Amino acid sequence: MKEDNCLHAALICLGMLYYSHAITTEKLNHVRPSLHGHHEKGKEGQVLHRSKRGWVWNQFFVIEEYTGPDPVLVGRLHSDIDSGDGNIKYILSGEGAGIIFVIDDKSGNIHATKTLDREERAQYTLTAQAVDRNTNRPLEPPSEFIVKVQDINDNPPEFLHENYHANVPERSNVGTSVIQVTASDADDPTYGNSAKLVYSILEGQPYFSVEAQTGIIRTALPNMDREAKEEYHVVIQAKDMGGHMGGLSGTTKVTITLTDVNDNPPKFPQSVYQMSVSEAAVPGEVVGRVKAKDPDIGENGLVAYSIIDGDGMDMFEITTDYETQEGVVKLKKVLDFETKKSYSLKVEAANVHIDPKFISNGPFKDTVTVKITVEDADEPPVFLKPSYIFEVQENAASGTVVGKVHAKDPDAANSAIRYSIDRHTDLERYFTINADDGNIKTMKALDREEIAWHNISVFAVEVHKQHQEAKVPVAIKVVDVNDNAPKFAAAYEAFVCENARSNQQFITISADDKDDSANGPRFIFSLPPEIIHNPNFTLRDNRDNTASVLVRREGFSRQKQDLYLLPIVISDGGLPPMSSTNTLTIRVCGCDSNGSLLSCNAEAYILSAGLSTGALIAILACIVILLVIVVLFVTLKRQKKEPLIVFEEEDVRENIITYDDEGGGEEDTEAFDIATLQNPDGINGFIPRKDIKPEYQYMPRPGLRPAPNSVDVDDFINTRIQEADNDPTAPPYDSIQIYGYEGRGSVAGSLSSLESATTDSDLDYDYLQNWGPRFKKLADLYGSKDTFDDDS
């Protein structure tokens, strides 16, 4: 550091000397203005005079980063016309004038007042001019000059990145390029060696080297092994001044990682693996694992396992678990301890990807011996067959033997076996099995047409070990017996035209048989012997399980007979054959000349003889209209004649009402039904008016009507009056209200005059005055006469 400061000071001194020399040279190079100009001859002998400038400006230089106590003298301006009397004033303008650069207006000395940095700005353009101090009149034309900032080595080299990362394959040859690092220097590359860089390695030797001029890092040692050391840290230095003493420097760190190559074969850590497996293990079950170690990584470390030899190659298999890089030994077939108790395998582990560059390091595989011991297990019974198929004829008698299943105990104990049927597979209990010998028998007759196949399951268990059981499927085929006669394949109904020709076919029939094909077709069609010479129809067997019905004669008539029933006998091809008689219904129909069906009804035939279909429809429509008119007329006529009041009997307003029974008084409860008196409408019925429609239905208020068994006539009369006053449906005319009960023992006595022996003059009605306001009218009528007589 101290050396760098000394060098810096020396450079500043050298720069000052250089600039002083330059300024002196400039002053010496200034050309004074001369009154004697350069003579040139012009045209026609004219002499021209070219004036010379008072000064000629060159470049000025100032050193950067000057840190002295006084401003740096950049240079001095002086005009030839300046006689030193102070009448000339020097003016400076342009970039940095007055801020960075100042001028003494009397002497023309230019100073730099601030420290300059070439890396920020390399030069400044200024303009100088000499003017009259008093009048500011220009004495010389303005002139530009440049002040250049002279560079010093004040910037160290800097790398583009602080840290670099690079990869190189392991075991690369010496001189293999790894990465190139680049540094830059802000100093002026055109001046001196301030920006001339040299690279060198500070850390990372002897494994790597760097080229001094380019910064390329290369391997320096052969056979570098990733498995020994994977990562290296290298420090690279860049130094300016061409790497000489006193130059500035910068460093960067480079992390170099060795990438893997397949240079290591897999190796088993042991020579023999011991494994064991139960004989009860199922195929696919894992027996054990082996693993060969490969220090390589990624695809270079992938290992595949295989069985290459051994007496267990057919019983076991090995697969590769690529996640754990292990070989998984699995059971391939079922084992039997009683047959073989141990197996030996030779397992090979080999790399999947091999690099040809390192084939000489091979072979890239390894082998190991795997010994597997079979362990004895208590096994369930084993059926001699994986499944059974039996046959039995349908309709066979109960107890018929279907077949026999057999199982045995594979263990050395050879325990006795018992058999049973899984009733979930034989819910109807068609079969049974002998528990000791495995014979399967029927329990009821079987019908093939109902169930053609029965699939049941049979269990076999050891007598002394009920938990050890085996299960086998048993399929029982019901063999067909010809026990079903053939029938029509459909409900046939044939139609024959009245104008059908002789031997004309009008229908083809076929048959179905529920039995198997061996006992079904071929079907034989024929007519019964008693009608084989039927005069109307004949039958032709087509010998393809169909038959055609033909017309034997011509000229059918619907009027004579519109329906024929033709019996047809159908026989199957079974042994013994079965047959049935089926009836074919044949209708006689009317057809057009082309044989197209028109109608099959005899009535339609009769009607159509005189009238067409359109005419019939028109007649029917007229009849319906006439009926509607008649009904309307009758209805209107009845409505006109109907009276306003509907009576059950003829209404005679001046009928004489005969009272021939006074009743037994209040104590008589047998002569009349009090309910009739309380509600006479209950007998005669309600008589509505036909000329008005009530606005609302009157509902008597509860509590106003006396109880059915009440004999309070006064309350009853009040209730009926109130109902009549409030009932909007009550007729407005006078009507006879019949009260067929007066009572006996009443204070008022009888109001009837039918049995009265006295006359009106003999009666005394004064007591009516004591009956209250309701009898006031009677008292006035009958009491007024006596009063009149008394007055007279």
KOLLUMSE-60633 format. One record per residue (C-alpha): residue in three letters; z, y, x. Coordinates in steps of 0.1 Angstrom, whole numbers. Example, Ala and Ser with C-alpha at 12.3 -4.5 7.8 and 13.67 -1.06 7.14 Angstrom:
KOLLUMSE-60633
Ala 78 -45 123 .
Ser 71 -11 137 .
***
This chain:
KOLLUMSE-60633
Met 0 0 0 .
Lys 9 23 28 .
Glu -24 15 45 .
Asp -43 24 13 .
Asn -26 58 11 .
Cys -34 66 47 .
Leu -70 57 41 .
His -71 79 11 .
Ala -59 109 29 .
Ala -83 103 57 .
Leu -112 101 33 .
Ile -101 134 17 .
Cys -100 151 52 .
Leu -135 137 60 .
Gly -148 150 27 .
Met -134 185 33 .
Leu -150 186 67 .
Tyr -183 173 52 .
Tyr -183 200 26 .
Ser -173 227 50 .
His -203 217 71 .
Ala -225 217 40 .
Ile -213 252 29 .
Thr -220 265 64 .
Thr -254 250 64 .
Glu -260 266 30 .
Lys -250 300 43 .
Leu -272 296 73 .
Asn -300 285 51 .
His -296 316 29 .
Val -327 338 33 .
Arg -319 375 33 .
Pro -342 396 11 .
Ser -367 414 31 .
Leu -385 445 23 .
His -415 430 42 .
Gly -430 405 18 .
His -456 379 26 .
His -491 393 26 .
Glu -519 376 7 .
Lys -555 389 2 .
Gly -567 390 -33 .
Lys -600 396 -48 .
Glu -621 425 -35 .
Gly -599 430 -5 .
Gln -567 438 -26 .
Val -535 429 -8 .
Leu -507 413 -30 .
His -470 413 -21 .
Arg -447 383 -31 .
Ser -411 393 -32 .
Lys -386 368 -17 .
Arg -353 358 -35 .
Gly -321 372 -23 .
Trp -306 337 -22 .
Val -316 300 -24 .
Trp -291 276 -40 .
Asn -286 240 -29 .
Gln -261 215 -42 .
Phe -224 219 -37 .
Phe -200 190 -32 .
Val -163 186 -41 .
Ile -142 155 -34 .
Glu -126 138 -64 .
Glu -89 132 -68 .
Tyr -79 161 -45 .
Thr -42 166 -48 .
Gly -36 195 -23 .
Pro -13 225 -31 .
Asp -42 250 -32 .
Pro -75 251 -51 .
Val -104 234 -34 .
Leu -130 257 -20 .
Val -163 245 -34 .
Gly -185 271 -18 .
Arg -194 308 -15 .
Leu -221 329 -31 .
His -235 359 -12 .
Ser -264 382 -19 .
Asp -284 399 9 .
Ile -281 432 -10 .
Asp -243 429 -9 .
Ser -233 455 17 .
Gly -196 447 13 .
Asp -187 480 -4 .
Gly -175 461 -36 .
Asn -203 475 -59 .
Ile -216 439 -65 .
Lys -199 417 -89 .
Tyr -205 379 -90 .
Ile -205 361 -123 .
Leu -202 323 -128 .
Ser -212 305 -161 .
Gly -220 270 -171 .
Glu -202 237 -174 .
Gly -165 241 -165 .
Ala -169 278 -156 .
Gly -136 296 -159 .
Ile -117 264 -166 .
Ile -124 240 -138 .
Phe -144 264 -115 .
Val -135 300 -109 .
Ile -153 326 -88 .
Asp -140 356 -68 .
Asp -162 383 -82 .
Lys -159 403 -50 .
Ser -163 377 -23 .
Gly -182 351 -44 .
Asn -159 322 -33 .
Ile -159 293 -58 .
His -128 272 -62 .
Ala -120 241 -82 .
Thr -86 246 -100 .
Lys -83 210 -114 .
Thr -84 175 -100 .
Leu -118 160 -107 .
Asp -126 124 -115 .
Arg -161 112 -107 .
Glu -157 83 -131 .
Glu -152 108 -159 .
Arg -180 132 -148 .
Ala -201 130 -117 .
Gln -216 165 -116 .
Tyr -215 200 -132 .
Thr -244 225 -137 .
Leu -234 261 -132 .
Thr -253 295 -132 .
Ala -246 323 -107 .
Gln -256 360 -110 .
Ala -249 392 -91 .
Val -246 424 -112 .
Asp -237 460 -106 .
Arg -199 463 -110 .
Asn -201 496 -127 .
Thr -231 491 -150 .
Asn -232 453 -152 .
Arg -269 456 -145 .
Pro -283 424 -130 .
Leu -292 429 -94 .
Glu -306 394 -90 .
Pro -321 370 -114 .
Pro -296 342 -125 .
Ser -298 310 -105 .
Glu -286 274 -113 .
Phe -269 252 -89 .
Ile -251 218 -92 .
Val -217 208 -81 .
Lys -215 171 -74 .
Val -181 152 -74 .
Gln -180 132 -43 .
Asp -166 96 -49 .
Ile -136 81 -32 .
Asn -124 45 -35 .
Asp -98 51 -62 .
Asn -107 23 -87 .
Pro -98 -13 -80 .
Pro -121 -41 -93 .
Glu -115 -54 -128 .
Phe -125 -88 -142 .
Leu -141 -90 -177 .
His -113 -113 -189 .
Glu -77 -116 -178 .
Asn -78 -154 -183 .
Tyr -107 -178 -181 .
His -108 -214 -194 .
Ala -133 -239 -181 .
Asn -140 -277 -183 .
Val -155 -300 -158 .
Pro -158 -338 -160 .
Glu -135 -358 -139 .
Arg -149 -375 -108 .
Ser -176 -348 -105 .
Asn -194 -345 -72 .
Val -184 -318 -47 .
Gly -200 -285 -54 .
Thr -203 -290 -91 .
Ser -204 -256 -108 .
Val -174 -250 -131 .
Ile -176 -214 -142 .
Gln -187 -179 -130 .
Val -162 -151 -130 .
Thr -174 -115 -129 .
Ala -155 -83 -119 .
Ser -167 -46 -120 .
Asp -157 -15 -100 .
Ala -159 20 -115 .
Asp -165 36 -82 .
Asp -200 49 -71 .
Pro -220 20 -59 .
Thr -245 43 -42 .
Tyr -219 59 -19 .
Gly -202 38 7 .
Asn -187 4 0 .
Ser -163 15 -27 .
Ala -180 -7 -53 .
Lys -191 -36 -30 .
Leu -171 -66 -42 .
Val -162 -99 -25 .
Tyr -146 -129 -43 .
Ser -121 -152 -28 .
Ile -97 -179 -41 .
Leu -60 -174 -38 .
Glu -47 -205 -57 .
Gly -64 -238 -65 .
Gln -73 -250 -31 .
Pro -83 -276 -19 .
Tyr -96 -287 -53 .
Phe -119 -257 -60 .
Ser -138 -230 -41 .
Val -156 -198 -51 .
Glu -188 -182 -38 .
Ala -179 -148 -22 .
Gln -209 -129 -36 .
Thr -215 -145 -71 .
Gly -180 -155 -82 .
Ile -191 -190 -91 .
Ile -163 -216 -89 .
Arg -172 -250 -77 .
Thr -154 -283 -72 .
Ala -143 -289 -36 .
Leu -129 -325 -37 .
Pro -146 -357 -49 .
Asn -132 -382 -74 .
Met -107 -359 -91 .
Asp -90 -382 -116 .
Arg -80 -369 -151 .
Glu -55 -397 -155 .
Ala -38 -384 -123 .
Lys -39 -347 -131 .
Glu -57 -331 -160 .
Glu -53 -294 -157 .
Tyr -56 -270 -127 .
His -47 -233 -124 .
Val -69 -213 -101 .
Val -64 -176 -91 .
Ile -96 -157 -81 .
Gln -95 -123 -63 .
Ala -123 -96 -62 .
Lys -119 -70 -34 .
Asp -141 -39 -29 .
Met -150 -22 4 .
Gly -169 -54 11 .
Gly -137 -73 15 .
His -125 -53 45 .
Met -90 -41 50 .
Gly -81 -11 30 .
Gly -102 -21 0 .
Leu -88 -24 -35 .
Ser -86 -57 -53 .
Gly -81 -74 -87 .
Thr -73 -109 -97 .
Thr -78 -133 -127 .
Lys -65 -167 -137 .
Val -88 -196 -144 .
Thr -75 -227 -162 .
Ile -97 -257 -154 .
Thr -94 -289 -174 .
Leu -109 -322 -163 .
Thr -126 -339 -192 .
Asp -125 -376 -196 .
Val -151 -401 -187 .
Asn -150 -438 -192 .
Asp -139 -448 -158 .
Asn -110 -472 -167 .
Pro -114 -507 -184 .
Pro -89 -518 -211 .
Lys -60 -540 -198 .
Phe -36 -563 -217 .
Pro 0 -557 -207 .
Gln 7 -595 -209 .
Ser -13 -627 -205 .
Val 0 -646 -236 .
Tyr 10 -636 -271 .
Gln 32 -659 -293 .
Met 28 -657 -331 .
Ser 39 -677 -361 .
Val 27 -680 -397 .
Ser 39 -699 -427 .
Glu 16 -725 -442 .
Ala 22 -707 -476 .
Ala 5 -676 -463 .
Val -27 -666 -482 .
Pro -60 -657 -465 .
Gly -61 -621 -454 .
Glu -24 -620 -445 .
Val -16 -604 -411 .
Val -3 -629 -385 .
Gly 3 -605 -356 .
Arg -11 -577 -334 .
Val -23 -574 -298 .
Lys -31 -542 -279 .
Ala -50 -536 -247 .
Lys -42 -503 -230 .
Asp -69 -479 -219 .
Pro -59 -447 -202 .
Asp -91 -430 -212 .
Ile -91 -409 -243 .
Gly -115 -403 -273 .
Glu -144 -425 -276 .
Asn -140 -435 -240 .
Gly -108 -452 -249 .
Leu -121 -471 -280 .
Val -115 -508 -278 .
Ala -130 -535 -300 .
Tyr -113 -569 -303 .
Ser -129 -603 -309 .
Ile -120 -640 -307 .
Ile -143 -657 -281 .
Asp -127 -692 -279 .
Gly -99 -714 -292 .
Asp -93 -742 -318 .
Gly -83 -716 -344 .
Met -116 -697 -345 .
Asp -123 -711 -380 .
Met -88 -705 -393 .
Phe -81 -669 -380 .
Glu -100 -637 -375 .
Ile -92 -604 -357 .
Thr -101 -569 -367 .
Thr -96 -536 -349 .
Asp -73 -509 -361 .
Tyr -89 -478 -346 .
Glu -60 -456 -355 .
Thr -35 -476 -333 .
Gln -61 -492 -311 .
Glu -47 -526 -319 .
Gly -62 -559 -326 .
Val -50 -573 -360 .
Val -49 -611 -362 .
Lys -53 -623 -398 .
Leu -54 -656 -416 .
Lys -89 -667 -426 .
Lys -82 -700 -444 .
Val -53 -717 -460 .
Leu -31 -736 -435 .
Asp -15 -770 -439 .
Phe 16 -777 -418 .
Glu 12 -814 -424 .
Thr -24 -814 -410 .
Lys -20 -791 -379 .
Lys 11 -773 -366 .
Ser -3 -749 -340 .
Tyr -35 -731 -329 .
Ser -47 -713 -298 .
Leu -70 -683 -296 .
Lys -87 -664 -267 .
Val -90 -628 -276 .
Glu -112 -603 -258 .
Ala -108 -565 -257 .
Ala -138 -545 -246 .
Asn -147 -508 -245 .
Val -171 -497 -272 .
His -188 -469 -252 .
Ile -196 -476 -215 .
Asp -208 -449 -191 .
Pro -236 -463 -168 .
Lys -225 -439 -140 .
Phe -192 -459 -137 .
Ile -205 -494 -144 .
Ser -195 -503 -109 .
Asn -159 -499 -119 .
Gly -163 -527 -145 .
Pro -161 -550 -162 .
Phe -148 -529 -190 .
Lys -131 -557 -209 .
Asp -101 -580 -207 .
Thr -89 -612 -223 .
Val -56 -627 -235 .
Thr -44 -659 -250 .
Val -28 -659 -285 .
Lys -8 -690 -295 .
Ile 0 -693 -332 .
Thr 26 -717 -346 .
Val 24 -729 -382 .
Glu 57 -730 -401 .
Asp 64 -756 -428 .
Ala 69 -742 -464 .
Asp 79 -757 -497 .
Glu 45 -757 -514 .
Pro 38 -760 -551 .
Pro 18 -789 -565 .
Val -19 -790 -559 .
Phe -45 -801 -584 .
Leu -73 -824 -571 .
Lys -99 -800 -586 .
Pro -99 -762 -589 .
Ser -110 -766 -625 .
Tyr -118 -793 -651 .
Ile -145 -797 -677 .
Phe -142 -823 -704 .
Glu -162 -832 -736 .
Val -151 -845 -770 .
Gln -171 -850 -802 .
Glu -164 -829 -831 .
Asn -146 -845 -861 .
Ala -130 -869 -836 .
Ala -98 -885 -849 .
Ser -65 -870 -839 .
Gly -52 -886 -807 .
Thr -87 -890 -791 .
Val -85 -889 -753 .
Val -103 -858 -739 .
Gly -97 -863 -702 .
Lys -71 -865 -674 .
Val -59 -839 -648 .
His -41 -849 -617 .
Ala -19 -829 -592 .
Lys 2 -839 -562 .
Asp 30 -825 -541 .
Pro 15 -816 -507 .
Asp 50 -817 -490 .
Ala 63 -847 -472 .
Ala 88 -853 -500 .
Asn 59 -860 -524 .
Ser 79 -852 -555 .
Ala 70 -864 -590 .
Ile 49 -841 -611 .
Arg 52 -832 -648 .
Tyr 23 -816 -668 .
Ser 23 -792 -698 .
Ile -2 -770 -716 .
Asp 1 -733 -716 .
Arg 5 -726 -753 .
His -8 -691 -749 .
Thr -42 -706 -743 .
Asp -39 -731 -772 .
Leu -22 -712 -800 .
Glu -36 -735 -828 .
Arg -23 -766 -809 .
Tyr -55 -785 -809 .
Phe -45 -805 -778 .
Thr -15 -823 -763 .
Ile -9 -836 -728 .
Asn 10 -866 -715 .
Ala 37 -850 -693 .
Asp 37 -880 -669 .
Asp 1 -889 -663 .
Gly -18 -858 -674 .
Asn -39 -873 -701 .
Ile -51 -847 -726 .
Lys -56 -857 -763 .
Thr -66 -841 -795 .
Met -40 -832 -821 .
Lys -64 -824 -850 .
Ala -101 -827 -858 .
Leu -123 -802 -840 .
Asp -153 -783 -856 .
Arg -180 -773 -832 .
Glu -193 -747 -856 .
Glu -159 -730 -856 .
Ile -151 -732 -819 .
Ala -177 -747 -795 .
Trp -155 -744 -763 .
His -118 -746 -758 .
Asn -104 -730 -727 .
Ile -68 -740 -720 .
Ser -46 -740 -689 .
Val -24 -768 -677 .
Phe 8 -764 -656 .
Ala 20 -789 -630 .
Val 56 -786 -618 .
Glu 77 -806 -595 .
Val 104 -826 -613 .
His 132 -815 -590 .
Lys 119 -781 -583 .
Gln 110 -763 -615 .
His 101 -731 -597 .
Gln 72 -748 -579 .
Glu 43 -749 -603 .
Ala 6 -749 -602 .
Lys -19 -739 -629 .
Val -55 -751 -634 .
Pro -81 -741 -660 .
Val -95 -768 -683 .
Ala -127 -762 -703 .
Ile -133 -786 -732 .
Lys -167 -787 -748 .
Val -169 -799 -784 .
Val -200 -821 -787 .
Asp -220 -815 -818 .
Val -223 -841 -846 .
Asn -249 -836 -873 .
Asp -225 -827 -901 .
Asn -243 -796 -916 .
Ala -274 -797 -938 .
Pro -300 -770 -933 .
Lys -303 -742 -958 .
Phe -325 -713 -965 .
Ala -324 -687 -937 .
Ala -321 -659 -964 .
Ala -317 -655 -1001 .
Tyr -354 -657 -1009 .
Glu -369 -642 -1041 .
Ala -406 -647 -1045 .
Phe -431 -627 -1066 .
Val -464 -641 -1078 .
Cys -492 -621 -1095 .
Glu -504 -629 -1130 .
Asn -539 -628 -1116 .
Ala -531 -650 -1085 .
Arg -558 -674 -1074 .
Ser -554 -711 -1069 .
Asn -540 -722 -1035 .
Gln -530 -686 -1028 .
Gln -499 -684 -1005 .
Phe -474 -659 -1017 .
Ile -442 -666 -995 .
Thr -432 -682 -963 .
Ile -397 -696 -960 .
Ser -376 -708 -930 .
Ala -342 -726 -926 .
Asp -310 -724 -906 .
Asp -287 -751 -895 .
Lys -252 -746 -882 .
Asp -254 -776 -860 .
Asp -266 -776 -824 .
Ser -304 -775 -817 .
Ala -303 -813 -811 .
Asn -292 -819 -847 .
Gly -311 -790 -863 .
Pro -348 -783 -859 .
Arg -374 -797 -864 .
Phe -369 -789 -902 .
Ile -389 -808 -928 .
Phe -397 -791 -961 .
Ser -407 -809 -992 .
Leu -405 -809 -1030 .
Pro -382 -833 -1048 .
Pro -399 -865 -1059 .
Glu -395 -857 -1096 .
Ile -415 -825 -1093 .
Ile -438 -834 -1065 .
His -467 -830 -1089 .
Asn -456 -796 -1101 .
Pro -484 -780 -1121 .
Asn -476 -744 -1110 .
Phe -467 -744 -1073 .
Thr -471 -766 -1043 .
Leu -454 -766 -1008 .
Arg -470 -768 -974 .
Asp -449 -777 -943 .
Asn -462 -756 -914 .
Arg -445 -779 -888 .
Asp -430 -749 -870 .
Asn -397 -749 -890 .
Thr -413 -728 -917 .
Ala -430 -737 -950 .
Ser -455 -719 -972 .
Val -453 -718 -1010 .
Leu -488 -718 -1027 .
Val -500 -713 -1063 .
Arg -515 -745 -1077 .
Arg -532 -730 -1108 .
Glu -545 -696 -1120 .
Gly -535 -675 -1150 .
Phe -498 -668 -1151 .
Ser -484 -647 -1180 .
Arg -452 -627 -1181 .
Gln -451 -629 -1219 .
Lys -450 -666 -1219 .
Gln -427 -671 -1188 .
Asp -417 -645 -1163 .
Leu -393 -666 -1141 .
Tyr -397 -700 -1123 .
Leu -371 -719 -1103 .
Leu -386 -741 -1076 .
Pro -363 -767 -1059 .
Ile -371 -773 -1022 .
Val -357 -801 -1001 .
Ile -350 -792 -964 .
Ser -342 -820 -939 .
Asp -331 -816 -903 .
Gly -339 -837 -872 .
Gly -304 -850 -865 .
Leu -293 -886 -864 .
Pro -286 -894 -891 .
Pro -306 -866 -907 .
Met -290 -842 -932 .
Ser -308 -826 -961 .
Ser -301 -801 -989 .
Thr -319 -789 -1020 .
Asn -324 -751 -1022 .
Thr -338 -733 -1052 .
Leu -365 -706 -1048 .
Thr -366 -680 -1076 .
Ile -402 -670 -1084 .
Arg -409 -640 -1107 .
Val -443 -633 -1124 .
Cys -454 -597 -1119 .
Gly -482 -575 -1128 .
Cys -505 -566 -1099 .
Asp -536 -545 -1095 .
Ser -570 -558 -1085 .
Asn -560 -556 -1048 .
Gly -529 -577 -1054 .
Ser -505 -548 -1050 .
Leu -473 -552 -1071 .
Leu -470 -530 -1102 .
Ser -442 -543 -1124 .
Cys -423 -575 -1130 .
Asn -407 -568 -1165 .
Ala -421 -583 -1197 .
Glu -410 -553 -1217 .
Ala -429 -530 -1195 .
Tyr -460 -551 -1201 .
Ile -457 -548 -1239 .
Leu -452 -510 -1238 .
Ser -479 -504 -1214 .
Ala -504 -522 -1236 .
Gly -509 -491 -1258 .
Leu -494 -462 -1239 .
Ser -494 -451 -1204 .
Thr -463 -443 -1184 .
Gly -467 -406 -1188 .
Ala -470 -409 -1226 .
Leu -438 -429 -1227 .
Ile -419 -403 -1208 .
Ala -432 -375 -1231 .
Ile -421 -395 -1262 .
Leu -386 -401 -1248 .
Ala -383 -364 -1239 .
Cys -392 -353 -1274 .
Ile -367 -377 -1289 .
Val -339 -364 -1267 .
Ile -347 -328 -1277 .
Leu -347 -336 -1314 .
Leu -313 -353 -1311 .
Val -299 -322 -1293 .
Ile -312 -299 -1321 .
Val -297 -321 -1348 .
Val -263 -322 -1331 .
Leu -262 -284 -1327 .
Phe -272 -278 -1363 .
Val -244 -301 -1376 .
Thr -219 -285 -1354 .
Leu -227 -250 -1365 .
Lys -227 -260 -1402 .
Arg -192 -275 -1399 .
Gln -179 -245 -1382 .
Lys -191 -222 -1411 .
Lys -175 -243 -1438 .
Glu -142 -248 -1421 .
Pro -114 -227 -1436 .
Leu -92 -203 -1416 .
Ile -61 -225 -1422 .
Val -63 -262 -1416 .
Phe -42 -281 -1442 .
Glu -35 -317 -1441 .
Glu -40 -317 -1479 .
Glu -57 -293 -1503 .
Asp -40 -259 -1504 .
Val -31 -249 -1540 .
Arg -12 -216 -1540 .
Glu 2 -219 -1576 .
Asn 15 -254 -1575 .
Ile 47 -261 -1595 .
Ile 74 -273 -1573 .
Thr 97 -297 -1591 .
Tyr 132 -301 -1579 .
Asp 146 -333 -1593 .
Asp 173 -339 -1568 .
Glu 200 -315 -1560 .
Gly 216 -336 -1532 .
Gly 252 -344 -1527 .
Gly 264 -311 -1513 .
Glu 277 -306 -1477 .
Glu 295 -339 -1477 .
Asp 264 -358 -1484 .
Thr 249 -371 -1451 .
Glu 228 -399 -1466 .
Ala 206 -384 -1492 .
Phe 185 -363 -1468 .
Asp 178 -361 -1431 .
Ile 193 -329 -1419 .
Ala 167 -327 -1391 .
Thr 140 -323 -1418 .
Leu 158 -293 -1432 .
Gln 164 -278 -1398 .
Asn 127 -283 -1387 .
Pro 104 -289 -1416 .
Asp 74 -285 -1392 .
Gly 84 -318 -1377 .
Ile 72 -336 -1408 .
Asn 43 -315 -1421 .
Gly 31 -305 -1387 .
Phe 22 -271 -1373 .
Ile -5 -253 -1393 .
Pro -24 -230 -1369 .
Arg -47 -202 -1378 .
Lys -83 -206 -1371 .
Asp -94 -169 -1373 .
Ile -72 -155 -1345 .
Lys -62 -165 -1310 .
Pro -26 -158 -1301 .
Glu -21 -136 -1271 .
Tyr 7 -158 -1258 .
Gln 25 -189 -1268 .
Tyr 58 -182 -1283 .
Met 86 -202 -1269 .
Pro 119 -201 -1289 .
Arg 148 -188 -1270 .
Pro 173 -216 -1261 .
Gly 205 -214 -1279 .
Leu 191 -198 -1311 .
Arg 182 -232 -1327 .
Pro 212 -251 -1340 .
Ala 220 -285 -1327 .
Pro 202 -314 -1345 .
Asn 234 -326 -1362 .
Ser 246 -292 -1372 .
Val 252 -285 -1409 .
Asp 257 -247 -1406 .
Val 230 -236 -1430 .
Asp 238 -199 -1426 .
Asp 231 -201 -1389 .
Phe 200 -222 -1396 .
Ile 185 -196 -1419 .
Asn 192 -168 -1395 .
Thr 175 -187 -1367 .
Arg 144 -194 -1389 .
Ile 142 -157 -1399 .
Gln 144 -146 -1363 .
Glu 117 -171 -1353 .
Ala 94 -160 -1381 .
Asp 98 -123 -1371 .
Asn 91 -130 -1334 .
Asp 65 -157 -1337 .
Pro 30 -142 -1332 .
Thr 14 -174 -1345 .
Ala 31 -174 -1378 .
Pro 7 -169 -1407 .
Pro 7 -135 -1424 .
Tyr 5 -149 -1459 .
Asp 33 -160 -1482 .
Ser 41 -196 -1479 .
Ile 65 -218 -1498 .
Gln 95 -227 -1477 .
Ile 111 -258 -1491 .
Tyr 149 -262 -1487 .
Gly 157 -296 -1502 .
Tyr 194 -294 -1496 .
Glu 219 -272 -1512 .
Gly 251 -291 -1506 .
Arg 280 -300 -1527 .
Gly 313 -283 -1529 .
Ser 297 -250 -1520 .
Val 315 -218 -1531 .
Ala 283 -204 -1544 .
Gly 275 -235 -1565 .
Ser 240 -246 -1574 .
Leu 212 -221 -1576 .
Ser 190 -245 -1596 .
Ser 185 -240 -1633 .
Leu 170 -273 -1640 .
Glu 202 -289 -1652 .
Ser 219 -257 -1663 .
Ala 231 -259 -1699 .
Thr 239 -223 -1702 .
Thr 217 -193 -1704 .
Asp 215 -162 -1683 .
Ser 237 -143 -1707 .
Asp 265 -168 -1704 .
Leu 267 -167 -1666 .
Asp 290 -144 -1647 .
Tyr 275 -131 -1614 .
Asp 302 -108 -1603 .
Tyr 313 -131 -1576 .
Leu 280 -123 -1558 .
Gln 294 -90 -1548 .
Asn 319 -109 -1526 .
Trp 293 -129 -1507 .
Gly 284 -102 -1483 .
Pro 253 -81 -1477 .
Arg 229 -110 -1476 .
Phe 235 -115 -1514 .
Lys 235 -79 -1523 .
Lys 201 -80 -1538 .
Leu 211 -108 -1562 .
Ala 243 -90 -1570 .
Asp 223 -59 -1579 .
Leu 198 -78 -1601 .
Tyr 223 -98 -1621 .
Gly 253 -74 -1620 .
Ser 234 -44 -1632 .
Lys 229 -58 -1668 .
Asp 266 -62 -1673 .
Thr 272 -27 -1660 .
Phe 245 -14 -1683 .
Asp 260 -32 -1713 .
Asp 294 -18 -1705 .
Asp 280 17 -1703 .
Ser 263 14 -1736 .
***
